[in-house]
Amino acid sequence: MLLRTAMVVATAAATGVLAAVPAAAAPATPTVPSLPGTALPLPALPGGPGAPVPFTEYEAEHARTSGSVLTADRAFTHLAAEASGRRAVSLDAGEWVEFTLARPANAVDVRYSVADGSSTTLTVTANGALLGTLPLTSKYAHVYGNYPYTNNPADRGQHHYFDDVRTQFGRTLPAGTRVRLRAAAAAVVDLADFEVVAPAATAPAGFLNALDFGADPTGAADSGQALQDAIDAAKAQQRGLWLPAGTYTVPRHLVVDRVTVRGAGPWHTVLHGAGVGVFGNGAPNTSTDVHLADFAIFGETVVRDDSTSDSGLGGSLGGGSTVDNLWIEHTKVGMWFDGPSEGLTITGGRIKNVWADGLNLHNGVSDTVVQQLFVRNTGDDGLAMWSDVNADHHNTFRRNTVSVPLLANGFAVYGGHDNTVADNIVADTVTQGGGVHVGNRFGAVPLAGTTSIARDLLVRTGDLVPNEPTEIGALWFYAADAPMDGAIEVRDLTLLDSSYAGIQFFGKSITNVSVDRVAIVGAGTTAVQLQAPGAATFAHVVAAGLGGAGAYDCASGFALTRGAGNLGWSSTKCGFAPAGQLEIAQAKGVDFGFQPVGTEAVLPIAITNPGPKPITVEAVFVPNGYTVAQGCTTIAVGATCTLRIRFAPQSSGNYAGPVTIHSTSPAGPYVVGLTGIGFDPDGNLALGRTITSSSQACWWCGPDRLADGDQGSYFESQNGAFPQTVTVDLGHQVSVSRIVLKLPANWGGRWQTIAVDADGTQLVGPVEYLFAPETGNVVEIAFPATVAQRITLTFTSNNGWPAAQISEFEVYAH
């Protein structure tokens, strides 16, 4: 085991995956010392994990430069924390960074950052001879505030700094060529990926040609309908569709089923536009026998908006479908596949600079393999399986590389059964996630069967976050929604230079976990962090360069069975060393309850600074209806400041939202949820009250949506199981005479049969009501005034969907 660890560390150092292995205790926020020479940080290690990529990657901080190398940093919202390897090169006008090619190249992709609202260029020379210029823009970078993010700098919390630009040189530069990038104005260069791009491929025999259907390879005309016509014709004729080299403007989704679509290569054939995507049919009508290969999808998404289905690939694909060598950028999600479906294989390609997940297998996707993908700069999980409603199962993520996921994890498995994450590399997580994560979270079908985590390399992963758990481990397990008792097998992992703990257990009980042959080399805190009850066996786990004790355990109740071969982590301690995070006494939220309109209440939020340095509160933002009654400034080490929030509703409404605390803490912005109901006896009496239902179809469409004051959120019952009921408890006996029911205003019309009763006495129905878009999808039901506490709706039919559906359930006295 020690020999294997030494070999992995030596290989990692040689390739630049690890800049340095701490020889002694690491600080709470480790720094990464410089490594001289050219670095090739993330391609697959020889005979080891990661995606085999066609490029050679050179880190700017290891190249010659007249600029300044940024100090290594892992603090959320700091630019260097988002750089590969946590360092980059800052250039002023006229300054340069120069790479010496270790291998021939005729193209380059450069990762860079420029100030928000700006654009500039990099002049490219080879041994002093001009090759051309690279245009740099901030258009696809920089967001602010809390999720959901904005483009408004006044919201502070700036992050998502980097983007990419690519170009071909027109000739092949030999090894040894000095390629210099000179900045016309201030810019930051993180790295450059050099490669030899093959000439544009030619059409396979028998394929239809998209140009024959009117597609425009110059991008001047909208090619969306022409390409859809070509796809439909290829399907009907059982022939493939050829996309010749060119850039095609496609501001829409292209729908594919039982068809092959191939381009001339992702450097040559590009589908580009706002809303561009290639989608299978909607589940459960899965598209089968789809084969997509050798083209790029470049969107125009400039901020994350979860009300859109803005993915490069989407819908439901399976039945032997394949996706090979696609390049996706500037969409919300790279690939989002909905189930239930089975039998998809994704091989190779790149996903970069997207605003949410790189790839997500969602809601019952099974027997799917994702392999050899290179994923960088995602706004959420790099690769994820989310068993929402239906269990994802028998899926495999193997030999992929994820670099700098800006939020959440490199790899995540949310529930499901019998899934595998193996032979992957992940590096440089930024906030609210680790390298590999397994959890019962987000309403997922609980973990079952055997989940396998094997032979993965995790580099500089885990991070400090402003909410529980405060410090996230490189490999972490979180039983949030329910205890985790499905088997988890962890084998042959290497965790290098972890920001905090190597392996973490958090939340409700976690059992049936076995860990064998794991190297934890350099960790900011402990090898193991126990913050849950449960049990696991550890064997042949070797740790070196820990910043704290071997294990963190504050009477968690976790039974850790130490088998043979463990070394370097025998001690146990309760407590973290201060790492710069604040402690918020009301971190789980502040509830003002029902506040009469025209009155006010003030409640405290206590903020403590454990150290090690004073922290300054720079700004506090509160949601509508709230103001800051008393603020905070600089909080000394060991001191507590009380932030006081005033709630003064001027009208009836649900005033829910986060107060955001921006500070100099390296954890980034702190968020405390505020809830309060502006109560008006002549307004909606159901607002904010408890609503229950006989069933619900999904974790995010529960009955609580009916009293949140938001017509856009909705409740949906279990499908195909009428009758269904929803009941609101008004909190006390009150006179009522009218209810108002709503669906989202943008939904199509439908008839629903509904009966109304009060405390068990029927008031109306059952009656069929029309929810019509032309009237805002609003239905009003009046009845003689009656005194009641609980109002129940009983649904017995819906011609628009086989379930009870409603977005707002309002009750009025008059």
N, C-alpha and C positions, 0 to 999 in steps of 0.2 A: 504494500500500500504506500509506504513512504517513497519507494522508488517510482511508483506510478505518479504520485503527487509531484515529485521533483521533475519528472519528464514533462508533465503537463505545464508546470510553471515555466520551465525552460522554453518549451515550444511557444507558450503564450507570450513570453517576453520577446522572443525572437521575431514574432509576427506583429508585436505591438498591441495585441489584445490586452495585455497587462503592462502598464508602464513601469510598475515596480511592485514588488511584494513586500509589505512591511515586515521588518525583521523583529520588531518589538511592538509594544502596545501602540495601537493606532489611535489618533484623535477621534472624537465623536463624529466629526465631519472630515473624513480622510482627504488628504491632498494627493495629487498624482505627480510625482517628480518627473522630470524630463527624461526622455530616452533619446540618445543621439542617433542621427542617421535617418534613413527613410523608413517609414512605418507602413506596414500592410495589415491594418488592424482587424478586419472582420471577415474576409473570405474564410472558407472552411479550412480548419487545421488539417495538415496532411494525415490522412487516415482517421480523422476525427470528426467532430460535429460541425454544423453550419452549412449554409448554402454554397454550392460550387458556383461562383459567379464569373462572368466573362471579363471583368475589369480588375485592374490593380489599384488599390486604394492607398493614397498618400495623405498623411495628416499634415496640415500646414505648419503646425508647431514644430515639426521635425525637418522642415525644409529650410533653405536659405531665405532670409528675408531682411528687408530694411525697415520693416514695421515692428510692432510690439507683440510679444506673445502674452496672451491673457493669462492671468493667474488662475490656477485650477479652482473650481468652485462648484458646490453641489446644492446651493441654496435656490429654492424655487423662485422664479421671476428674475433671476440673474442670468445674463446672456451666456456666460461660460458654462452654466449648469446644463444648457441644451446643446453644447458642442460635443461632438464625438470625442471621447477621451477627456472631456471636461475642459479642454483648452482649444484655442483657436488663435489666429493672427489678426490683429487690428491694423488696418492700413489707413493712413491719411492720403490726401491727394498727392500723387506722384510716387508713393511708396509701392513696394512690390514684394511678392513671394515667388520663389523659384523652385521648381521641382526637377530633379534629375531622373529621367525615365530608367527604370530597371528593366523594362520590357518595351518592345515597339508599341506604338499607339497611333491611331488616326482620328481619335475622337476623345472628348473629355466631358465629364459632368462635374460641375463645381458646386459645392455647398457653401452658401454665403449668407450674409445678413447686411441689410442697409437700414438706415433709420426710417421709421414709419412715415409715409407720405413722400418718400424720396425715390429717385431712380438715378442710376449712374452706369458706368461701363467699366469693364476690365479689358485692357489691351493685352493681347496674347502674342508673345513672340517665342520663337524657337531658335536657340543659339543666336539671339539678337535680331533675327529676321521676322518681320511682321507676318503673323498668321491670320489676324482678324481681331474682332472685339466681341465681348460677351455683354449683352444688356442685363443689368441688374434692376430689379423692381421690388418694392415692398408690398405689392398688391396682394400677394398670397400669404402674407405673414402678418404678425402683430394682432393680438386680440387683448381685451381688457376685462376687468371685473371677474365676477364669479360665473360658473356655469349656470345658465347658458350665456356664453361670452358675447361681448359686443365689440364694435369697432370704435368705441368712444373713449379716447384717452382720459377723459375726466373720470372714468370709472376705475382708473388705476389698475394695479395688478398686471402690468404688461407682461406678456409671454408669447410663445410661438414665434420665435425670432427668425428662424432660418428658412431658406428655400433653395432650390437647385436651378441651374441653367446648364444647358448642354449644347455642344456644337461638334461638327465634324471638320477636320482640317483640310480635306481634299487631297492629302497625301499621307503616307505612313512615315512617322518619325522613328528613327532607329533608337535602340537602347543607348543610353548615355546622353541623349538630347536634353538640353536645359530649357525647360518650358517656363517662361516667366509671365506672371499675371500682374499687371501694373494698374493701380486704381486711379481713375479720373477724379474721384471724390471719396470721402470717407466710406469705408466698407470693412467688413470682417470676412475673412476666408477661413473656413473650417477644414476642408479637405478637397481633394480632387480625385475622381475616379477616371483613370485613363484606360482605354481599351482599343482593340482592333475590331472595327465594325465591318462585317462582311458586306459586299455589294448587295444592292436590292435583289431579292429573289425574283424569279420569273414564275408565271402562272403555271400551276400543275395542269396536266392534261385533263381535258373534260370539264374544267371549271367554267362557270359563267363569269363574266367580267362586269364588275359594278359600273364601269364607265358606259357600258352599253345601255344602262338603265337611267342615265343622266346624272350620275354622281360626278361632282366637280372636284378634281384633285388639287385645284389651286386654292380651295377654301373660300372663294369669292361668293359662291352661291350656297344656299341651304341644301345640303344633300340628304337630309333626314328621310324624306319620303322616298327618294330614289333608292336609297340603300334598303329601306324596308321593303320596297317593291322587289328589289333584287334578292333579298333574303327569302321572301315568300315564293319567288319563282324558283330559286334553287331548291327549296323544300319540295315544291310541287313536282319538279323534274327529277328529284333525287340526285342532284348534282351539287358539287361544292361551289362556293362563291369566292371569287378572287378580288381582293382589294389592292389594286396597284399602288405603287409608291405615290405619296401625296398627303396633303392635309385636307381632311374633309370636315366641313362645318356641319355638326349634328347636334342641334339644340333640343334633343328629345331622347327618349328611350327607344332603342331598337329591340324588338321582341323576336326571340329565336326559339325554335323547336324542331328537332329532327333535321338539323342542317349543319354543314361545315362552313365556317368562315375563316379565311386565312389571308394574312397580309404579307407584304414584302419584307417584314422585319420591323421591330418596334422603333428602330431609328428612322425608318423610311415611311411607314404607313401610320398615320395619326388620325384618330377621330377626336375632334375638338369642338367644344361649345358649352354654353351654360346648360346644365341638365343632361349632358351626354351620358349615356350608359347603354350597356347591352344586358337585357333582362330575359330570364326565362318566364314562363307563365306563372301566375300566382298559385301558391299551394292551395289545395292539394293536387291541382292539375299540373303536376310536375312536367317540365320540358325534359325530354329524353333524347339520347343519341345526338347531343349537341357537341360540336368540336370547334373551339375557338383557338386561334394560334397566330403568333407573330405580328402583332400590331400594338399600338399604344392608344390609350384613352386619356386625354388631357382635358379636365374640366375647367370651370371658371368660378369655382366656389371660393368665396373670400371670408366666410365666417360660418361657424357651425349653426345649423338650424334643424332641430330634430323633428320639425313638422314636415320635412321633405324626405323623399326616398332618393336622395342624391348619392347614388353609388356608381362606381365604374362598372361593376357587374352586380346583378341582383336577381330577385325573383327566386324561383325554385328550379334547380337543375339537378338531374340525376340520371338514373337508367343508363349508365355507361358513358355519360358525358365527360369531356376532357377540356381542360384549359391549359394551354402551353405557351409560355414565353410572352406574356402580356406585360406591358409597362403602364402603370396607372398613377396619375398625379392630379392634384387640385380638385378632387371630389370630396364629399363629406366622408364617405366610407370607401375603401378600396373595393372590397368584395363583401357583400352581405347576402347570404343565401338562407331562404326560409324553407322550413320543412312543414310537415313530414315529407322527407325525401330520402333517397339512398343512391349510392353508386356514382359519386363524382370524384374525379381525380384532377388535382391542380398541380402542375409541375413547372418550376422555374418562373422567371419573371421578376418584376420589381413593382413595389407599391411604396410611394414616397409622398410626403407633404400633403397628407389628407387630414381632415379636421376631426375625425372620430376614429373608429377601429380600422386597422389595416384589413382584417378579414374577420367575419363573424359567421359561425355556423349556428343558426338560430331555430329553435322550436322543432326539435325532432329530426334533425339531419343525422343520417347514419351511414356507415360503411363508406366514408369519405376520407380520402388521403390528400393532405396538403404538404407538398414537399418542394424543397429547393427554392423557396421564395426568399427574396431579399426585401426587407421591409424597414423603412427609416422615416423618422419624424412623423409619427402618427399622433393624432390628438386624443387618442384613447388606447385601449389594449392593442398590442401589435397583432396577435392572432388569438381569437377567443372562440370557445364553444359555450353557448348559452341555452340551457335546457328550459326555455320558457314555455310552459304549458305541457309540451311533450319532451321526453328525454332524448337528448343527443346520445348516440351510442355507437360503439365500434368505429370511432373516428381516430385518425392518426395525424399528428403534426410531426414531421420528421425532416431533419436536415434543412431547417430554415434558419435564417439570421434576422434578428430584430435589433435595430439600433435606435436609440433615443426615442422611446415612446414618451410623449410629453405628459401624459396622464395615464394612470393605472399601470398595467402590467405588460411585460413582454409577451408572456403566454398565460392564458387564463382558461380554467375549466370551471364553469358555473353549473354544478349539478350534473345529472346524467349518469351513465354507467358504461364501464368497459371502454374507456377512451385512453389514448396514449399520447404523451409528449416526449419525444425521444430524439437525441442526436442533434440538438439545436444549440445555437448561440444567441444570447441576449446580452446587450450592454447598455449601460447608462440610462436607467430609469430616472424620472425626474420628480414626480409627486404622486402620492396616493396609490402606490403599487410597488411590486417587486419584480424579480426576474421571471419566476413561475409561481402561479397562484391557483389554488384549488379551494372552492368555497360553495357553501349553501347560501347563495345570495341572490338578490334581485328576483325573488319569487321563483327560483329555478326548481325543477323537479329534484328532490334530494338525491345526493350522491349514493350510488349503489354499485354492485358488481365490483370490479377491480380497476382502479385508475392507476396507470403506470407512468412514472416520471423517471426517465433513464438516460444516462450518458449525455446530459446537457451541460453546457458551460455557461455560467452566469458571471458576468464581469461588471463590477461597479454598480450593482443593483441594490434595491431597497432604498428607502428615503425617509426623510423627516416630514411629517404632515401635521397640520393644525387641528386635526380631529382624531378620535380614537380609531385604530391604535396609533399612538403618537409616533412610534418608530416602527417602520415596516421592514421585515426581514427580506433577504434575497429570495428564499423559498418560503412561502407562507400559506397557512391554512386558516380559513375564517368560517366558522359555523355561525353565521349571522341569523338566518331564518329558522334553522332547526339544527339539532345535533347532527354531526357527521359520523356515520358508522359504516359507510361503504369502505371496502378495502382500498388502501393507498399504498402502493409499493414504490419506494424511492431507491434507485440503484445507480451507482457509478456517476455521481454528479461531482462537478468541480465548481466551487464558489470562490471567486477571486475578488479581493479588495471590496468586499461588501460594505456598503455605507454604514449599516448597523448590524443587526444579528444575521447569522447565516440562515437559520431555520426558525420559523415562528409558528406558534399555535395560538389562536385568538378566538374568543367568543364563547359559544355554548360547547357542550362536550364533543370532543374529537377522539375517536377510538379506531382501532384496527389499522394502525399505521406502522409500517416497517421501513427502516432506513438502513441501508447497507452500502458500504464502500463509497463514502462521501468525503471529499477533501474541502475543508474550509480554510482558505489561505488568505489571511488578512480580513479582519472584520472590525468595524468601528466599535462594537460593543461585545456581544457574547456569541458563542457558537449556536446556542439554542435559547429561545425566548418563549417561556411558558406563561400564557395568559388565558388559559382555558382549562377546565377539567378534562380528563380523558386519559388515554394511554397510548404508548408507542414503544417499539423496540428499536434500539440503535446498536449497530454492530459495525466495526471497522470504519468508524467516523474519526477522522484525524483533523485536528485544528491547530493552526499556528498563527502568530501575529494578531491575537485578539486584543481589543481595546479594553476589555473588562474580564469578568469571571467567565468560567466555562458555560454556565447556564444562569439565566435570569428566572427566578421563581419566587413569587410573593404569595405563598400558600394557595397556589392555583388549584391544587387537587389533582394535578396531572401526574400519572404514574409513568415514569420514564424508566424502562428496563434497559440497563446497559449490558449488552452482550460482549462478545470477544472483540479484541482489536481496537477498542477506542483509545484515543491518545490526545492529550493536550487540552482537555476541557472538563476536568474532573470537579472543579470547584463550582459552588452555587452561591448566588447573591441575590438579595431583594433590593431593587432600586436601580434607576438609571443615573448615570452621571449627567449633569446639566449639559445640554447640547444646543441651547438657544431657543428652545420652544417655550411658549407661554402656556400657562395653565388657566383654563377658563372654567370657573366653578359652575356656570350654567351652560356648559358645552352642548348638553342635550336639548337645549332650547328654553325659551321664556314664553309662558302662556299668560296673556292678560285676561283670558276668558271673555265673558260677555260684558262689554262696556257700553253703557247708555250713550246714545248720540248726544254730542254737546258737552260731555264731561271728559275728564282726563284721569289717567293713572300713571305713576312712575315706578318702574321696577329696576333693580340693579343687575349688572353683570360684573362680577369680580374677576379681575385679571391679575394673576401672580406671575412674577418673573423668577424662576429658580436659578437663572444664571446661564452661562458664566459671565455674561456682560450685561450692562444696562441696555434696555431695549426702549426705543422711542416709538410711540404710537403716532403715525404720520397722518392718518385720516380715518374717519369713521363714516360709512355710508349706511343709511337706514332706508327701509322700504316706505312706500306711500302710507300715510297715516301716522307715522312715527317721527319723532325728533329726538335729538340728543339733548338731554337736560343737563348732563354733566359729563365732560370729556376727560381724557387722560393725555398726559404728555410723555415724559421719560419715566420709566419704571426702573428703579434701582434693583440690584440683585437682592433677592429675598423679600422684596416689597410687593404690596398689592395695591392696585388702583381700582376704584369702583366706577365703572361706566354706568350712567343712569339714562334709561330710555323712557321717553314720554309717549303714551298712546292717547290720542285725542281725536277719535273718529267724528267726522262732521256729517256722515251719512251712513245709512245701513250698508254693510258690506263685510266680506271676509278679508281681513287685512293680514295676510300671511306672506312672509318673505324673509330673507336673510338680512341681518345686520352684518356688515363686512368691516373687519378691523385690519387696516393696513399698517404694517410696522416694519422695523428693521430685523425682525426675527427671520432666521433662515428657512423656517417652515412655510413662509409665504403668507397670504391673506388668511385670517381666521374668520370663520363663519359661525354665527349663532342664529338659529331659526327663531323668528318671532311669529307668534300667532295671537290673534285677537279678533273678536267679532264686534263690529259696530251694531249695537242692538237698537232696533226701532220697533215699538209695539205695533206700529202701523205698516211695517215692512215685512220682509220675508221671515216668518217665524221659524222656518226650518234651517236657515243659514247657520252653518257651523254645528248643528245638532248631530247626534248619533243616528246613523242610518244603517240598518242591517238588511241582508238579502238572503233568499233561500239558496243561492249559489252565485258564483262569479266565474267568468271565462278566463281571466288572466289577472296577474298580480297588480297591474296598473289600471285595471278597469273595474275596481271594486266599488261598493255602494258609497264609500266616503266621497267619491267624485260627485255625488248628487247634491252635496251640501257645501261645495267649495266656492260657489259663486262664479264658476268658470264654465261658460257654455261649450267651450272647446273640448274639455275633458268629459269622459262619459263612462257610464256603467253598462256592462253587458253580462247577462246571465249565461249559464251553461247552455250550449246549443242543443236543440232538439229535445228539450225536456220541459215543455209546458205542463202545468201552470208554474209560474215563477212569481215571487213576491219581493217587494221592498217595503220596509217599515221605517218611518221616522219617529223618533221619540222627542217630543217638543220640550221635555224637561219638567213640565208641570201642566196641570189642566188649564186649558185656554179655549176661548171661543174662536172657532174657525168657520169660514163659509166659502172658501175658494182655494183651489190649487192651480198652479201653472206648471206644465211639463214642457221640457225643451229637449231637442236633439241638437248636435252641432249644426250651425247655420249653413255650412257648406255640404251637408249630406243630402243625398237624394231623398225624395219623398217616400213615405210608407204608411200603411195603415196598421195600427196596433189596437187590439181589444183589451180594455182595461176596466177593472172594477175598483171602487174606492170604498173602504170602510174605516170607521173611527172607533177605536177601542173594541173591535169585534162586531160592531153594528154596521151593516152595509148602508152606505149613503148613495152610491151611484153604481149602476151597471150590472153586468158587464156591457160596455158600449164600445163600438169600433170608432177610433179617432184617427183623423188624417193629420200627419205631420208633413206639411207642405213647404218646400223651399221658398215659395213666393210670399209666405207669411212668416218667414224666419224659422220654420220648423218648431213653432210654438203652439201648444194646445192649452186652452183654459177650461177648467171644469168647475162650475159653480154648484152649490147645494145649500139647502137651508142651514142657517147658523146652528152649530152644535158645539158643545163643550167636550173636549177630548185631549188626551195626551199623546196617543199613538195613532198615526194615520198610515194605513196600509194600502198599497197598490197591488192588485193581482193581475198579471198579464197572462192571457191565454192564446194569443196569436200575434204574429207580425209577418206581413207579406214581403217585407224587405230583407229579413234575415231570421233564421229560426231560433230567435232568442229574444228576451226582454232587453230593450235598449232605451236608455234615457240619459241625458247629460245633466239636467237640473230638475230637482223636485222641490218646488217652492210652495209654501203654505201661507195663507193670509187670513187675517181676521175679517177683512172687509173686501 
